[in-house]
Amino acid sequence: MPALQRSETTIGPLALGGRTITLVARTTALHLGNDERGALHIRSRPAHVEVLDEDGRRHVVHIRDIERALIAAIVIGGAAGACALRVARRRMEPE
């Protein structure tokens, strides 16, 4: 069994107002150790949404992965806040 397995999983279909909606996610599973006492880490992220309208036309709406950009923004904001706090404390200290 390979340690890293990638696949696509679907949730749905869900019928709403004459349209059929299916959510497709990319799933990555990492298996460490032997089969009986191994660790398993599963990560799933949305990839796209498939919409089938009442005329039979298929539309695919891609979902962008913003997790990395969001984490980077939080880290940069935290570092900038820490620097600003240090500068403010230095200005408040009596000389």
MMTF fields as JSON, N, C-alpha, C and O atoms, coordinates in Angstrom:
{
  "mmtfVersion": "1.0.0",
  "mmtfProducer": "UNKNOWN",
  "numBonds": 379,
  "numAtoms": 380,
  "numGroups": 95,
  "numChains": 1,
  "numModels": 1,
  "chainsPerModel": [1],
  "groupsPerChain": [95],
  "chainIdList": ["A"],
  "bondAtomList": [4, 2, 8, 6, 12, 10, 16, 14, 20, 18, 24, 22, 28, 26, 32, 30, 36, 34, 40, 38, 44, 42, 48, 46, 52, 50, 56, 54, 60, 58, 64, 62, 68, 66, 72, 70, 76, 74, 80, 78, 84, 82, 88, 86, 92, 90, 96, 94, 100, 98, 104, 102, 108, 106, 112, 110, 116, 114, 120, 118, 124, 122, 128, 126, 132, 130, 136, 134, 140, 138, 144, 142, 148, 146, 152, 150, 156, 154, 160, 158, 164, 162, 168, 166, 172, 170, 176, 174, 180, 178, 184, 182, 188, 186, 192, 190, 196, 194, 200, 198, 204, 202, 208, 206, 212, 210, 216, 214, 220, 218, 224, 222, 228, 226, 232, 230, 236, 234, 240, 238, 244, 242, 248, 246, 252, 250, 256, 254, 260, 258, 264, 262, 268, 266, 272, 270, 276, 274, 280, 278, 284, 282, 288, 286, 292, 290, 296, 294, 300, 298, 304, 302, 308, 306, 312, 310, 316, 314, 320, 318, 324, 322, 328, 326, 332, 330, 336, 334, 340, 338, 344, 342, 348, 346, 352, 350, 356, 354, 360, 358, 364, 362, 368, 366, 372, 370, 376, 374],
  "bondOrderList": [1, 1, 1, 1, 1, 1, 1, 1, 1, 1, 1, 1, 1, 1, 1, 1, 1, 1, 1, 1, 1, 1, 1, 1, 1, 1, 1, 1, 1, 1, 1, 1, 1, 1, 1, 1, 1, 1, 1, 1, 1, 1, 1, 1, 1, 1, 1, 1, 1, 1, 1, 1, 1, 1, 1, 1, 1, 1, 1, 1, 1, 1, 1, 1, 1, 1, 1, 1, 1, 1, 1, 1, 1, 1, 1, 1, 1, 1, 1, 1, 1, 1, 1, 1, 1, 1, 1, 1, 1, 1, 1, 1, 1, 1],
  "groupList": [{"groupName": "MET", "atomNameList": ["N", "CA", "C", "O"], "elementList": ["N", "C", "C", "O"], "formalChargeList": [0, 0, 0, 0], "bondAtomList": [1, 0, 2, 1, 3, 2], "bondOrderList": [1, 1, 2], "singleLetterCode": "M", "chemCompType": "L-PEPTIDE LINKING"}, {"groupName": "PRO", "atomNameList": ["N", "CA", "C", "O"], "elementList": ["N", "C", "C", "O"], "formalChargeList": [0, 0, 0, 0], "bondAtomList": [1, 0, 2, 1, 3, 2], "bondOrderList": [1, 1, 2], "singleLetterCode": "P", "chemCompType": "L-PEPTIDE LINKING"}, {"groupName": "ALA", "atomNameList": ["N", "CA", "C", "O"], "elementList": ["N", "C", "C", "O"], "formalChargeList": [0, 0, 0, 0], "bondAtomList": [1, 0, 2, 1, 3, 2], "bondOrderList": [1, 1, 2], "singleLetterCode": "A", "chemCompType": "L-PEPTIDE LINKING"}, {"groupName": "LEU", "atomNameList": ["N", "CA", "C", "O"], "elementList": ["N", "C", "C", "O"], "formalChargeList": [0, 0, 0, 0], "bondAtomList": [1, 0, 2, 1, 3, 2], "bondOrderList": [1, 1, 2], "singleLetterCode": "L", "chemCompType": "L-PEPTIDE LINKING"}, {"groupName": "GLN", "atomNameList": ["N", "CA", "C", "O"], "elementList": ["N", "C", "C", "O"], "formalChargeList": [0, 0, 0, 0], "bondAtomList": [1, 0, 2, 1, 3, 2], "bondOrderList": [1, 1, 2], "singleLetterCode": "Q", "chemCompType": "L-PEPTIDE LINKING"}, {"groupName": "ARG", "atomNameList": ["N", "CA", "C", "O"], "elementList": ["N", "C", "C", "O"], "formalChargeList": [0, 0, 0, 0], "bondAtomList": [1, 0, 2, 1, 3, 2], "bondOrderList": [1, 1, 2], "singleLetterCode": "R", "chemCompType": "L-PEPTIDE LINKING"}, {"groupName": "SER", "atomNameList": ["N", "CA", "C", "O"], "elementList": ["N", "C", "C", "O"], "formalChargeList": [0, 0, 0, 0], "bondAtomList": [1, 0, 2, 1, 3, 2], "bondOrderList": [1, 1, 2], "singleLetterCode": "S", "chemCompType": "L-PEPTIDE LINKING"}, {"groupName": "GLU", "atomNameList": ["N", "CA", "C", "O"], "elementList": ["N", "C", "C", "O"], "formalChargeList": [0, 0, 0, 0], "bondAtomList": [1, 0, 2, 1, 3, 2], "bondOrderList": [1, 1, 2], "singleLetterCode": "E", "chemCompType": "L-PEPTIDE LINKING"}, {"groupName": "THR", "atomNameList": ["N", "CA", "C", "O"], "elementList": ["N", "C", "C", "O"], "formalChargeList": [0, 0, 0, 0], "bondAtomList": [1, 0, 2, 1, 3, 2], "bondOrderList": [1, 1, 2], "singleLetterCode": "T", "chemCompType": "L-PEPTIDE LINKING"}, {"groupName": "ILE", "atomNameList": ["N", "CA", "C", "O"], "elementList": ["N", "C", "C", "O"], "formalChargeList": [0, 0, 0, 0], "bondAtomList": [1, 0, 2, 1, 3, 2], "bondOrderList": [1, 1, 2], "singleLetterCode": "I", "chemCompType": "L-PEPTIDE LINKING"}, {"groupName": "GLY", "atomNameList": ["N", "CA", "C", "O"], "elementList": ["N", "C", "C", "O"], "formalChargeList": [0, 0, 0, 0], "bondAtomList": [1, 0, 2, 1, 3, 2], "bondOrderList": [1, 1, 2], "singleLetterCode": "G", "chemCompType": "PEPTIDE LINKING"}, {"groupName": "VAL", "atomNameList": ["N", "CA", "C", "O"], "elementList": ["N", "C", "C", "O"], "formalChargeList": [0, 0, 0, 0], "bondAtomList": [1, 0, 2, 1, 3, 2], "bondOrderList": [1, 1, 2], "singleLetterCode": "V", "chemCompType": "L-PEPTIDE LINKING"}, {"groupName": "HIS", "atomNameList": ["N", "CA", "C", "O"], "elementList": ["N", "C", "C", "O"], "formalChargeList": [0, 0, 0, 0], "bondAtomList": [1, 0, 2, 1, 3, 2], "bondOrderList": [1, 1, 2], "singleLetterCode": "H", "chemCompType": "L-PEPTIDE LINKING"}, {"groupName": "ASN", "atomNameList": ["N", "CA", "C", "O"], "elementList": ["N", "C", "C", "O"], "formalChargeList": [0, 0, 0, 0], "bondAtomList": [1, 0, 2, 1, 3, 2], "bondOrderList": [1, 1, 2], "singleLetterCode": "N", "chemCompType": "L-PEPTIDE LINKING"}, {"groupName": "ASP", "atomNameList": ["N", "CA", "C", "O"], "elementList": ["N", "C", "C", "O"], "formalChargeList": [0, 0, 0, 0], "bondAtomList": [1, 0, 2, 1, 3, 2], "bondOrderList": [1, 1, 2], "singleLetterCode": "D", "chemCompType": "L-PEPTIDE LINKING"}, {"groupName": "CYS", "atomNameList": ["N", "CA", "C", "O"], "elementList": ["N", "C", "C", "O"], "formalChargeList": [0, 0, 0, 0], "bondAtomList": [1, 0, 2, 1, 3, 2], "bondOrderList": [1, 1, 2], "singleLetterCode": "C", "chemCompType": "L-PEPTIDE LINKING"}],
  "groupTypeList": [0, 1, 2, 3, 4, 5, 6, 7, 8, 8, 9, 10, 1, 3, 2, 3, 10, 10, 5, 8, 9, 8, 3, 11, 2, 5, 8, 8, 2, 3, 12, 3, 10, 13, 14, 7, 5, 10, 2, 3, 12, 9, 5, 6, 5, 1, 2, 12, 11, 7, 11, 3, 14, 7, 14, 10, 5, 5, 12, 11, 11, 12, 9, 5, 14, 9, 7, 5, 2, 3, 9, 2, 2, 9, 11, 9, 10, 10, 2, 2, 10, 2, 15, 2, 3, 5, 11, 2, 5, 5, 5, 0, 7, 1, 7],
  "groupIdList": [1, 2, 3, 4, 5, 6, 7, 8, 9, 10, 11, 12, 13, 14, 15, 16, 17, 18, 19, 20, 21, 22, 23, 24, 25, 26, 27, 28, 29, 30, 31, 32, 33, 34, 35, 36, 37, 38, 39, 40, 41, 42, 43, 44, 45, 46, 47, 48, 49, 50, 51, 52, 53, 54, 55, 56, 57, 58, 59, 60, 61, 62, 63, 64, 65, 66, 67, 68, 69, 70, 71, 72, 73, 74, 75, 76, 77, 78, 79, 80, 81, 82, 83, 84, 85, 86, 87, 88, 89, 90, 91, 92, 93, 94, 95],
  "secStructList": [7, 7, 1, 3, 3, 3, 3, 3, 3, 3, 3, 3, 3, 3, 3, 3, 6, 6, 3, 3, 3, 3, 3, 3, 3, 3, 3, 3, 3, 3, 3, 3, 1, 7, 1, 1, 1, 7, 3, 3, 3, 3, 3, 3, 3, 3, 3, 3, 3, 3, 3, 3, 7, 6, 6, 1, 7, 3, 3, 3, 3, 3, 7, 7, 7, 7, 2, 2, 2, 2, 2, 2, 2, 2, 2, 2, 2, 2, 2, 2, 2, 2, 2, 2, 2, 2, 2, 2, 2, 2, 2, 2, 1, 7, 7],
  "xCoordList": [0.847, 0.0, 0.892, 1.773, 0.684, 1.497, 1.193, 0.069, 2.213, 2.045, 1.148, 0.408, 1.198, 0.406, -0.576, -0.183, -1.848, -2.886, -3.705, -4.115, -3.944, -4.756, -5.955, -5.852, -7.085, -8.294, -9.258, -9.017, -10.334, -11.406, -12.631, -12.991, -13.26, -14.485, -15.602, -15.364, -16.809, -17.951, -18.984, -19.162, -19.652, -20.775, -21.969, -21.936, -22.995, -24.161, -24.512, -24.021, -25.284, -25.871, -27.047, -27.73, -27.252, -28.338, -29.188, -28.669, -30.488, -31.392, -32.081, -32.751, -31.903, -32.54, -33.08, -32.317, -34.363, -34.976, -34.711, -34.514, -34.698, -34.473, -33.001, -32.678, -32.105, -30.665, -30.106, -30.589, -29.094, -28.401, -27.011, -26.254, -26.683, -25.426, -24.6, -25.103, -23.313, -22.391, -21.113, -20.529, -20.669, -19.421, -18.324, -18.48, -17.217, -16.092, -14.912, -14.561, -14.299, -13.166, -11.969, -12.125, -10.769, -9.535, -9.172, -9.082, -8.969, -8.652, -7.261, -6.929, -6.446, -5.107, -5.041, -5.369, -4.618, -4.491, -3.038, -2.431, -2.49, -1.12, -1.158, -1.688, -0.592, -0.594, 0.838, 1.709, 1.08, 2.409, 2.383, 1.456, 3.376, 3.451, 2.829, 2.465, 2.715, 2.127, 0.606, 0.038, -0.046, -1.501, -2.264, -3.302, -1.783, -2.55, -2.398, -3.376, -1.189, -0.954, -0.352, 0.554, -0.832, -0.299, -1.122, -2.263, -0.531, -1.231, -1.803, -1.205, -2.943, -3.602, -3.966, -4.611, -3.552, -3.892, -4.63, -4.115, -5.831, -6.646, -6.911, -7.298, -6.696, -6.928, -7.787, -7.465, -8.871, -9.776, -10.061, -10.371, -9.952, -10.205, -11.17, -11.084, -12.078, -13.0, -12.253, -11.356, -12.605, -11.96, -12.878, -12.487, -14.091, -15.041, -16.462, -16.68, -17.41, -18.826, -19.34, -19.126, -20.018, -20.618, -22.121, -22.797, -22.626, -24.048, -24.599, -24.09, -25.628, -26.329, -27.699, -28.536, -27.925, -29.193, -30.304, -30.09, -31.496, -32.661, -32.596, -33.305, -31.773, -31.608, -30.544, -30.331, -29.882, -28.856, -27.457, -26.526, -27.296, -25.965, -25.21, -25.767, -23.939, -23.084, -22.189, -21.524, -22.179, -21.333, -20.417, -20.851, -19.147, -18.183, -17.697, -17.202, -17.839, -17.389, -16.212, -16.375, -15.02, -13.816, -13.758, -14.156, -13.266, -13.116, -11.634, -10.852, -11.243, -9.836, -9.453, -10.236, -8.234, -7.702, -7.067, -6.025, -7.688, -7.179, -6.517, -6.119, -6.39, -5.861, -4.428, -4.109, -3.56, -2.161, -2.047, -1.281, -2.805, -2.767, -3.299, -2.772, -4.325, -4.884, -3.892, -3.745, -3.215, -2.214, -1.056, -0.57, -0.603, 0.48, 0.073, 0.875, -1.151, -1.632, -1.687, -1.362, -2.087, -2.131, -0.729, -0.508, 0.224, 1.607, 2.204, 2.837, 2.015, 2.548, 1.893, 2.566, 0.599, -0.102, 0.378, 0.525, 0.622, 1.142, 2.536, 2.837, 3.397, 4.758, 4.732, 5.469, 3.901, 3.792, 3.247, 3.71, 2.282, 1.733, 2.772, 2.848, 3.573, 4.626, 5.667, 6.114, 6.059, 7.025, 6.453, 7.156, 5.198, 4.561, 4.472, 4.66, 4.19, 4.115, 5.482, 5.577, 6.538, 7.9, 8.264, 8.816, 7.947, 8.246, 7.474, 8.025, 6.217, 5.396, 5.947, 5.965, 6.385, 6.935, 8.247, 8.507, 9.079, 10.359, 10.123, 10.857, 9.106, 8.817, 8.262, 8.435, 7.612, 7.01, 8.027, 7.785, 9.14, 10.141, 10.814, 11.141, 11.022, 11.748, 13.228, 13.788, 13.847, 15.255, 16.157, 17.377],
  "yCoordList": [-1.179, 0.0, 1.242, 1.358, 2.171, 3.385, 4.272, 4.295, 5.0, 5.833, 7.028, 7.452, 7.58, 8.753, 8.403, 7.959, 8.61, 8.315, 9.569, 10.254, 9.868, 11.024, 10.556, 9.661, 11.167, 10.81, 11.989, 12.99, 11.858, 12.845, 12.201, 11.071, 12.927, 12.45, 13.415, 14.6, 12.902, 13.746, 13.707, 12.696, 14.824, 14.918, 15.338, 16.361, 14.556, 14.877, 13.711, 12.611, 13.859, 15.1, 15.558, 14.766, 16.86, 17.487, 18.225, 19.03, 17.955, 18.581, 19.779, 19.656, 20.95, 22.175, 22.96, 23.332, 23.213, 24.047, 23.601, 24.446, 22.316, 21.805, 21.668, 21.263, 22.0, 21.854, 20.767, 20.543, 20.111, 19.086, 19.624, 20.011, 19.645, 20.215, 19.126, 18.377, 19.038, 18.061, 18.771, 19.504, 18.562, 19.12, 18.08, 16.939, 18.463, 17.568, 18.079, 19.256, 17.189, 17.551, 16.67, 15.502, 17.238, 16.46, 15.949, 16.716, 14.664, 14.043, 13.439, 12.724, 13.738, 13.183, 12.417, 12.959, 11.16, 10.334, 9.911, 9.43, 10.09, 9.705, 8.62, 8.824, 7.46, 6.332, 6.056, 5.809, 6.098, 5.856, 4.614, 4.428, 3.777, 2.565, 1.386, 1.458, 0.284, -0.913, -0.81, 0.137, -1.774, -1.693, -1.743, -1.093, -2.488, -2.666, -1.508, -1.094, -0.98, 0.07, 1.318, 1.929, 1.684, 2.839, 4.083, 4.003, 5.22, 6.488, 6.867, 6.585, 7.494, 7.897, 9.368, 9.79, 10.136, 11.56, 11.793, 11.488, 12.332, 12.583, 14.078, 14.72, 14.621, 16.037, 16.153, 15.586, 16.882, 17.037, 18.516, 19.243, 18.957, 20.347, 20.407, 19.586, 21.362, 21.487, 21.833, 22.676, 21.202, 21.447, 22.256, 23.304, 21.763, 22.48, 21.982, 20.949, 22.754, 22.411, 22.198, 23.03, 21.076, 20.787, 21.051, 20.557, 21.834, 22.165, 21.697, 22.072, 20.886, 20.406, 21.079, 20.794, 21.984, 22.716, 21.899, 20.779, 22.488, 21.734, 21.43, 20.537, 22.139, 21.87, 20.812, 20.444, 20.326, 19.303, 19.856, 19.095, 21.172, 21.767, 21.648, 21.84, 21.33, 21.142, 22.366, 22.798, 22.917, 24.059, 23.644, 22.996, 24.028, 23.721, 25.035, 25.904, 25.177, 26.37, 25.954, 25.19, 26.461, 26.102, 26.883, 28.047, 26.241, 26.85, 27.064, 26.115, 28.28, 28.586, 28.234, 28.392, 27.755, 27.414, 28.666, 29.12, 29.223, 30.455, 30.212, 31.169, 28.959, 28.68, 29.177, 29.811, 28.905, 29.338, 30.851, 31.397, 31.54, 32.997, 33.564, 34.556, 32.95, 33.402, 33.206, 34.09, 32.073, 31.826, 32.801, 33.323, 33.057, 34.017, 35.416, 36.121, 35.817, 37.13, 37.227, 38.274, 36.166, 36.158, 36.27, 37.021, 35.524, 35.572, 36.957, 37.504, 37.531, 38.866, 39.917, 40.819, 39.799, 40.729, 40.616, 41.625, 39.401, 39.206, 39.775, 40.401, 39.563, 40.107, 41.634, 42.279, 42.21, 43.67, 44.227, 45.267, 43.554, 43.994, 43.927, 44.83, 42.865, 42.743, 43.841, 44.416, 44.14, 45.222, 46.567, 47.367, 46.827, 48.091, 48.212, 49.302, 47.122, 47.143, 47.436, 48.186, 46.856, 47.129, 48.601, 49.229, 49.138, 50.549, 51.439, 52.404, 51.121, 51.919, 51.822, 52.827, 50.67, 50.525, 51.277, 51.863, 51.27, 51.997, 53.494, 54.194, 53.988, 55.421, 55.824, 56.968, 54.923, 55.232, 55.134, 55.675, 54.462, 54.318, 55.656, 56.398, 55.965, 57.194, 57.021, 55.945, 58.059, 57.98, 58.382, 58.365],
  "zCoordList": [0.0, 0.0, 0.0, 0.852, -0.936, -0.954, 0.254, 0.754, 0.714, 1.903, 1.633, 2.52, 0.427, 0.091, -1.021, -2.1, -0.742, -1.726, -1.983, -1.046, -3.264, -3.64, -4.435, -5.274, -4.165, -4.892, -4.867, -4.192, -5.601, -5.574, -4.957, -5.286, -4.067, -3.446, -3.802, -4.036, -3.84, -4.178, -3.069, -2.39, -2.906, -1.976, -2.818, -3.502, -2.759, -3.56, -4.449, -4.194, -5.422, -5.911, -5.059, -4.41, -5.088, -4.367, -5.394, -6.167, -5.404, -6.381, -5.74, -4.714, -6.373, -5.889, -7.077, -7.969, -7.1, -8.13, -9.551, -10.425, -9.811, -11.149, -11.517, -12.634, -10.59, -10.83, -9.925, -8.816, -10.42, -9.642, -9.302, -10.193, -8.023, -7.548, -6.888, -6.051, -7.271, -6.705, -6.293, -7.09, -5.053, -4.568, -4.736, -4.301, -5.364, -5.587, -4.771, -4.849, -3.988, -3.143, -3.46, -3.813, -3.331, -3.462, -2.081, -1.123, -1.992, -0.714, -0.788, -1.734, 0.232, 0.348, 1.656, 2.711, 1.595, 2.793, 2.927, 1.97, 4.107, 4.403, 5.461, 6.553, 5.134, 6.049, 6.48, 5.645, 7.792, 8.345, 9.217, 10.005, 9.085, 9.893, 9.183, 8.01, 9.934, 9.331, 9.311, 9.854, 8.691, 8.52, 9.836, 9.962, 10.807, 12.037, 13.008, 13.632, 13.146, 14.134, 13.503, 14.07, 12.378, 11.673, 11.954, 12.411, 11.678, 11.81, 10.451, 9.413, 10.469, 9.237, 9.346, 10.306, 8.365, 8.309, 7.002, 5.927, 7.097, 5.913, 5.816, 6.792, 4.622, 4.375, 3.129, 2.085, 3.244, 2.113, 1.899, 2.843, 0.638, 0.294, -0.882, -1.796, -0.868, -1.999, -3.283, -3.266, -4.376, -5.665, -6.582, -7.096, -6.78, -7.616, -7.352, -6.718, -7.86, -7.748, -9.162, -10.044, -9.37, -10.672, -10.582, -9.681, -11.526, -11.563, -12.898, -13.954, -12.849, -14.04, -14.039, -13.182, -15.014, -15.01, -15.659, -16.123, -15.677, -16.157, -17.649, -18.112, -18.419, -19.854, -20.132, -21.287, -19.106, -19.276, -19.485, -19.746, -19.373, -19.505, -18.186, -17.105, -18.307, -17.131, -16.959, -17.9, -15.752, -15.422, -14.27, -13.318, -14.372, -13.316, -12.72, -13.438, -11.41, -10.694, -9.824, -8.872, -10.155, -9.405, -8.095, -8.037, -7.062, -5.754, -5.51, -5.575, -5.236, -5.001, -3.571, -2.635, -3.436, -2.123, -1.53, -2.003, -0.503, 0.089, 1.441, 2.106, 1.862, 3.193, 3.349, 4.354, 2.38, 2.487, 2.52, 3.314, 1.661, 1.652, 2.969, 3.472, 3.522, 4.789, 5.93, 6.775, 5.97, 7.013, 6.878, 7.882, 5.649, 5.433, 5.898, 6.51, 5.615, 6.045, 7.566, 8.128, 8.232, 9.694, 10.276, 11.226, 9.709, 10.192, 9.972, 10.876, 8.792, 8.502, 9.403, 9.903, 9.603, 10.497, 11.932, 12.621, 12.384, 13.745, 13.909, 14.926, 12.912, 12.972, 12.939, 13.684, 12.092, 12.021, 13.332, 13.8, 13.922, 15.21, 16.322, 17.155, 16.34, 17.347, 17.194, 18.187, 15.945, 15.702, 16.128, 16.745, 15.811, 16.189, 17.708, 18.248, 18.398, 19.857, 20.464, 21.436, 19.904, 20.395, 20.218, 21.121, 19.047, 18.795, 19.769, 20.3, 20.001, 20.916, 22.341, 23.051, 22.769, 24.124, 24.272, 25.323, 23.234, 23.295, 23.397, 24.094, 22.708, 22.774, 24.133, 24.553, 24.814, 26.114, 27.263, 28.342, 27.047, 28.115, 28.393, 27.467, 29.685, 29.997, 29.699, 29.908, 29.221, 28.855, 29.953, 29.787]
}
